[in-house]
Amino acid sequence: MYTTEMSKNPTRQGPSAAEPPELLEAFEARVANDEFIEPKDWMPEAYRKTLIRQISQHAHSEIVGMLPEGNWITRAPSLRRKAVLLAKVQDEGGHGLYLYSAAETLGTSRDEMLDALHSGKAKYSTIFNYPTLTWADIGAIGWLVDGAAIMNQVPLQRTSYGPYARAMVRVCKEESFHQRQGFEIMMRLAAGTPEQKAMAQDALNRWWWPSIMMFGPPDENSPNTAQSVRWRIKRETNDELRQKFVDVTVPQAESIGLTVPDKDLKWNEARGQYDYGAIDWEEFWAVVKGEGPVAKERVKARTEAWEKGAWVREAALAHAAKQAARRQKEAV
Ligand code: BYC
């Protein structure tokens, strides 16, 4: 089963005609009633597949997301910053594990999902295919990337699939600390020497547009949104979430004296929201297709980590087998 490739048609076509109408009707009614769907409940195949696609992509994003930040642990400017960053990167690893477990409840396996990541078939968030060039990038990731993640994931706490919704509760609490640590780094740099402030502004310049791309294509070009909203997998659309993120983040930038790199950004009194400039969707699709500045490096790093960790998996399995054998012996 492939996380990305497998799901294309059924998901976008909605429920298959072959599914028993009474089961489908009962399922739709439960979703409409805001009940959680649980692993052993009947669900349309396309619902299962789109969840595996989204949850596994999300899990991959968490573990690939450890790389750009992990890269700065040894270079963080103080022991406190190192400890905080180490804890944050460890949290992201934990998020990946909850999410892989949630996807496994839908009938896919960890090995299948990781195979799809390592072979380049699976997607993960475009944002992690950009490099972290300076310490300020770590601030920008926490502030903007975790900030965008929170905006996207808070509604997912009410997604219709129970295990995904429950995983999101803890993930969102942790992301909220992550966002604050990033903003605190940016705040300190922006209030520091002219060089430090310039470093913070440069990081904002490079991370702003990729961060607002993270929410996915505009609604009119988002093939999955309509069905996912109907099934209450997604509770808000890509554009709705992007707008909320812009509205919350622009005043934060202003409050620390930084400028959002968008000459068309302006408050729209009538809408009560910011208008923002055109997003470079060509760049977005190129990065989705694996052409991001450090895309190959990211997949290579994950593949090597998997291969080098083989002895740990083997040792854990051997230990579990020995324990099971001992328990069986004791039981007779
Ligand atoms: N990057 O129809 P659409 C984090 C793909 S990690 C790559 O709108 P959908 C963190 C999309 O998959 C945060 N691909 O799709 C970790 C689809 O292709 P397929 C990660 C993207 O699923 C460490 C196609 O474009 N968060 O928090 O309805 C450190 C059409 O799109 C992207 C999640 O994963 C993208 N940005 O909506 C710090 C949240 N956008 O699959 C922080 C959960 C779109 O049909 N995921 N594509 O071949 C979601 O909410 C949704 O899956 C998305 C996309 C909004 C991302």
Residues whose N, C-alpha, C, O or C-beta is under 5 A from the ligand:
A	BS01	BYC	T4 Q54 Q57 H58 S61 E62 G65 M66 E92 K123 Y124 S125 T126 V145 D146 A149 N152 M213 M214 F215 G216 P217 S222 P223 N224 T225 S228 V288
